[in-house]
Amino acid sequence: FKACLQDDDDMVREMATKGLWETEDRALIRPLLELFQNDPSAKVRASAGITLRSFAELAQNGKLLSRDGDRIRDALLEVVTRPNEDTEVRRRAIEAVASFDTPDTSDIIRQAYQSDEPSLVQSAIYAMGQSSNPQWLPTVLDEMAHPEAEIRYEAATAGGLLGEESIVPHLIH
């Protein structure tokens, strides 16, 4: 997969980034960041964002050097705020940057949640769980009754990630 990250074919690069989603090899951070920030294909950038989500989680769990975590966080924030960025790429950046749980990331989640774009709302709810911040629990609980199944799914997942025992009765219904 690593060798395929530089392939001329967009689909090959996309599949290569998808194939690396479980890696913990920090040598791949730099090439994944390069694809995420600069690849001409939005599909490749979005796929790289999904793989970077795993590295963001590692950084927050203290399993990466702080400079690697900073580099990942900064790249994710840059892409989230990039004007005219593809929605799918922005979604994956929001989902990944949530692991850092800072005031900036809370603002990003809030803005996505309040947007008129259903896919961004869905990613915001996912990000609420990824943040592990209990401030989102009331919102997550409210969204468990949302009329759209995709939103309910993300709310249930976020509730599980938040790990709050008090929501178990809400998950059973």
C-alpha positions in Angstrom: 0.0 0.0 0.0 2.8 2.4 0.9 4.3 2.1 -2.6 0.9 2.8 -4.2 0.6 6.2 -2.5 2.6 7.7 -5.3 0.8 6.0 -8.1 -0.4 8.1 -11.1 -3.9 6.6 -10.9 -6.3 8.3 -8.5 -8.1 5.1 -7.7 -4.9 3.3 -6.8 -3.9 6.1 -4.4 -7.4 6.1 -2.9 -7.3 2.3 -2.4 -3.8 2.5 -0.9 -4.9 5.1 1.7 -7.9 2.9 2.5 -5.6 -0.1 2.9 -3.5 1.7 5.5 -6.4 2.7 7.8 -5.1 0.4 10.6 -1.4 1.2 10.4 0.5 2.7 13.2 3.7 3.3 11.2 4.6 6.9 11.8 6.7 6.9 8.7 3.4 7.1 6.8 2.2 10.3 8.5 4.1 12.6 6.1 3.0 11.0 2.8 -0.6 10.7 4.1 -0.6 14.4 5.1 0.7 15.3 1.7 -2.1 13.4 0.0 -4.7 14.8 2.4 -3.6 18.4 1.8 -2.6 18.4 -1.8 -3.8 15.5 -3.9 -5.8 16.7 -6.9 -8.5 14.0 -6.3 -11.1 14.8 -3.6 -11.6 11.0 -3.2 -7.9 10.5 -2.4 -8.0 13.4 0.1 -11.1 12.1 1.8 -9.7 8.6 2.1 -6.4 10.0 3.5 -8.5 11.9 6.0 -10.1 8.7 7.2 -6.6 7.1 7.7 -5.4 10.2 9.5 -8.2 9.8 11.9 -6.5 6.7 13.3 -3.3 8.7 13.8 -5.2 11.5 15.5 -6.5 8.9 18.0 -3.0 7.6 18.5 -1.8 11.1 19.2 -4.5 11.7 21.7 -3.7 8.5 23.5 0.0 9.5 23.8 1.2 6.8 21.3 2.7 9.3 18.9 5.4 12.0 19.3 3.8 15.3 20.2 5.2 16.9 17.0 3.5 14.3 14.9 0.2 15.0 16.7 0.7 18.7 16.2 1.4 18.2 12.5 -1.7 16.1 12.1 -3.9 18.5 14.0 -2.7 21.5 12.1 -3.3 19.8 8.8 -6.8 18.8 9.7 -7.6 22.3 10.9 -6.2 23.8 7.8 -8.4 21.6 5.6 -11.5 22.1 7.6 -11.2 25.9 7.2 -10.1 25.8 3.6 -12.4 27.8 1.4 -14.2 25.8 -1.3 -12.9 22.4 0.0 -14.9 19.4 -1.1 -17.6 18.5 1.4 -16.5 14.8 1.7 -12.9 15.9 2.5 -14.2 18.5 5.0 -16.3 15.8 6.7 -13.4 13.5 7.2 -11.3 16.3 8.5 -14.0 17.2 11.1 -14.3 13.6 12.2 -10.5 13.2 12.6 -9.8 16.5 14.3 -12.4 15.9 16.9 -10.0 13.5 18.7 -8.0 16.5 19.8 -10.9 18.0 21.8 -9.8 21.6 22.0 -11.9 24.8 22.0 -11.2 25.1 18.2 -12.4 21.6 17.5 -15.5 22.2 19.6 -16.3 25.3 17.5 -15.7 23.3 14.3 -18.1 20.5 15.5 -20.7 23.1 16.5 -20.5 24.9 13.1 -20.8 21.6 11.2 -23.8 20.6 13.4 -25.5 23.9 12.8 -24.9 23.8 9.0 -27.6 23.2 6.4 -25.6 20.3 4.9 -27.0 17.0 6.2 -23.7 15.1 5.7 -21.8 17.7 7.8 -24.4 17.4 10.5 -23.9 13.6 10.4 -20.1 14.0 10.7 -20.5 16.5 13.5 -22.5 14.0 15.5 -19.9 11.4 14.8 -17.2 13.9 15.9 -19.1 14.6 19.1 -18.4 11.0 20.1 -14.8 11.0 18.9 -14.1 14.0 21.1 -15.0 12.1 24.3 -16.3 15.3 25.6 -19.5 14.9 27.8 -20.6 18.4 26.8 -22.1 16.8 23.7 -24.2 14.3 25.5 -27.5 16.3 25.5 -27.2 16.9 21.8 -26.4 13.2 21.1 -29.3 12.1 23.2 -31.6 14.5 21.3 -30.4 13.2 18.0 -31.2 9.6 18.9 -34.8 10.5 18.1 -34.0 12.1 14.8 -36.3 11.1 11.9 -33.3 10.1 9.6 -31.7 6.7 10.3 -28.2 8.0 9.4 -28.4 10.6 12.1 -29.8 8.2 14.7 -27.0 5.7 13.8 -24.3 8.4 14.3 -26.0 9.5 17.6 -26.0 5.9 18.9 -22.4 5.5 17.9 -21.4 8.8 19.5 -23.3 7.9 22.7 -21.3 4.6 22.9 -18.0 6.5 22.3 -18.9 9.0 25.0 -19.3 6.0 27.4 -21.9 7.5 29.6 -23.8 4.8 31.4 -26.9 7.0 31.8 -27.7 6.8 28.1 -28.1 3.0 28.0 -31.9 3.2 28.5 -32.0 5.6 25.4 -30.0 3.1 23.3 -32.4 0.2 24.2 -35.5 2.0 22.8 
